[in-house]
Amino acid sequence: MTKIPNPMKHILRSILICGLLLGFLNASIVSSSPLPSQAPERFTSISVNYTVYEWWLMTWKTSQVVCQVYTEHESWPTEQEVKYYCNASVAAQWAATKPCVYDDKVNSPEQCGGLYLHLRNITPSIKEVKVNLPTPEVLVSIVGCNNPPGEDKCTALPYLRLEGIEPLPNEQIIQLAGTLNDAPFTCPGSVCDVPLGPTGMAGNKITFWGDSSFGDSTPQYEAQVRVIPWGDFGNPEQTSPDQPTYYVDVLSSQWKGSQSSTCAQVWQAFEPVSGPPSWLRTPDLEADLVSSNDYFLLAGSLIRQGLVDASACQYGGLEVNGAATVCGVEAARNVMQTWQNQFDAEIIRVAKERGVPAQMMKNIFSRESQFWPGIYQSAYEAGLGHLNEIGADAVLLWNPAFFTQFCPLVLNNETCQRGFGNLDKEQQQMLRGALVQKVNASCVDCPVGVDLSQANFSISIFARGLLANCEQVQQIYKNTTGRKAGELTSYEDLWKLTLLNYNAGSGCLSAAVQKTVANKLPLIWENVVRFLEPVCQTGEIYANDIAGIPALRPTSVADLLSTPKPLEVVATPVPTATPFFTPTPLPTQTPTGTLTITVTDTPSATTANYP
C-alpha cells in the first residue's frame, strides 16, 4: 500500500471538497425548474379624451363649501352622485332645497335655506381605458365522412376535425392538444384530424384545447362522440353486399354546424340512432307540420270575431262561455284549419334557430291556447304558449343572454349588470310582468282582436322558456347525482321530464328524482313519475298528452278547461288588454244539444327557489 505524503493529502482533500461542492451546486441547478409562467392577459389600453366637471355644494346662508362633486357630464350631478361624494344626509338636504326666490320677504340669497350647486372648474383630461381583446377558441366538425348528398350517414370511418381560431392579427394557434379516451394527442398548427373508430351507444369523451402564439391557451373543451356501425358488413364469416354505414353524432358546445337539439347538448344525451320520435322532430317543410284538429275554443273565437258565420246554428253556434257548439265547430272547420296552421313557418324557423323540436311546440300550443292567444287573460297568460310569470321567471333566470338583451328595455344598464338573480324582488317582478306583456297578442284595436306579429314573436320567447326548463332539468340531475342527465336518462324521457318540469314545477320533478335515486331505481320516465306527489301528477298527464303518438287527439273545450294549468301565480300582474271572453261555468240547465263544461283552475305545485 502506497503511503501518500501529508502535503498531498491536503491537496486531495481540497480537491474532493471542491468537487463535492460543485456536484451539490450542479444537482441543485438540474433539479430546480422554473414555475409555470402566467399567460399574458388579453387586453389593450386606449387613450380617451374626457372632461371633468368640479361642482361645489354650498350653503345659501354662508356660501360655505359643504362638499365637492366630480362628474364627466355637463348636466347637474344626480342625487346618487351627490350621495357618493358627500353622504346621504347632504344629498337629501340638497334634493329638498327649493329655488331661492327674491321677494318682499327675501331680499338676498343669504336669507334662503338649504344648499346650491356651483360649477367651480372644467378640466379637459385624458384617461387610459382597458379594452379586453377577443380570445381564441377551437371548433369541432366531421371530415372524411364520404356521405352521399342529402344523407346524414357516413360510408367510411370519419375524422373529428379540430380547428383553432385566433382572432388577433399577427397571432396564430401553434398547437392543438387533447385526450381521447384518456389517450393524449397533439397536433402542430391550427388544424388537427383525430381518427375515430366505432364506439358504444354512450360514445367516447374527448377533451381538447389550443395553444396560441400570444402565449395563452383556449379553455379546455369537451365533446362526446358516438360512431355506430350499421349493417352486417363487418361480419368476418361472410362477405356482405351492404355498403359500410356509420351513424356519427357529436355533442359539444364547439360544434361547427347547427345543433339539431340544444337540449341534447345541455344534457349530453344522444338522440336515437334511427332519429327522434315523431313528436320530437322538426320537419323542413311546412306541409309536414300541418294539422287538422277540431278546437272548440278556437272555433268560438273565430265565430265571435266575425271570421265565421254560424248564424244557422242554434244560439249562433256558441256556448254561454264563448266556446263553439258542435254545430259551430262544423261551421268553422275550414277557417279553423287554416288558422291553426298559419304559424307553422315561424314555428319551424324558431325550432331550427333555437334547437327546440317544432312538432312538440305545436303540440303544446294546441293544448295551451288552441292557437288563439288570450283565452286565459284572467290568469295573465300570454302568447300561443300562454306564458305566465313563472315561465317568464325561468326565461330570465336561466337564459342570461336573453336577460342581457331584454333587461335594459325596462331597467337601467347599471341595474341590469347585477344579473336577474341579484335584483330586488320589485325589479324582478317588473321584468317578469314586462316580458309577459311583451308577448301578449291580444289587441282590441286589431281587425280580429289578435296582433299576429306579437303571436309570432311569442313563439321565440316560448322556445327560450323550454330551453330554460332543459337547464333546470340538468341542474336537478347535477344536484341529485352529480352527473349529466344524458348519462342516466334517454333523450325522449328527458324531454318528457322537461315538460313535467314546465307544467308542474321544478319542486315536483326534483322531489321525484331524489326519491327515485334514493330507491336505487334507474332514472327513466316510468320510475320517476311513480314518485310524484298527488298535486304534481297533472304534469305526467300533460307530458304524456304532448308526447302522444300519433298526433294529439282533438282537444275538446272540456278537456282544456278541466285540466289544471301551471299558474302558481303570487305576484301582482301587469295590466293586459281586455279579453275577448273569459271562460265561466255554465248554468245548471243548458239548452238541448249543447256541451256542458266544468271549469277548474287549480294551481300546480312548485317551490319558491330553483334547485
Secondary structure, 3 states (H helix, E strand, C coil): CCCCCHHHHHHHHHHHHHHHHHHHHHHHHHHCCCCCCCCCCCEEEEEEEEEEEEEEEEECCCCCEEEEEEECCCCCCCHHHHHHHCCHHHHHHHHHCCCCCCCCCCCCHHHCCCEEEEEEEEEEEEEEEEEECCCCEEEEEEECCCCCCCCCCECCCCEEEEEEECCCCCCCEEEEEEEECCEEEEEECCEEEEECCCCCCCCEEEEEEEEECCCCECCCEEEEEEEEEECCCCCCCCCCCCCCEEEEEEECCCECCCCCCHHHHHHCCCCCCCCCCHHHCCCCCHHHHCCCCCCHHHHHHHHHCCCCCCCCCHHHHECCCCCECHHHHHHHHHHHHHHHHCCHHHHHHHHHHHCCCHHHHHHHHHHHCCCCCCCCHHHCCECCCCECHHHHHHHHHHCHHHHHHHHHHCCCHHHHCCCHHHCCHHHHHHHHHHHHHHCCCECCCCCCCECHHHHHHHHHHHHHHHHHHHHHHHHHHHHHHCCCHHHCCCHHHHHHHHHHHHHHCHHHHHHHHHHHHHCCCCCCHHHHHHCCCHHHCHHHHHHHHHCCCCCCCCCCHHHHHHCCCCCCCCCCCCCCCCCCCCCCCCCCCCCCCCCCCCCCCCCCCCCCCCC
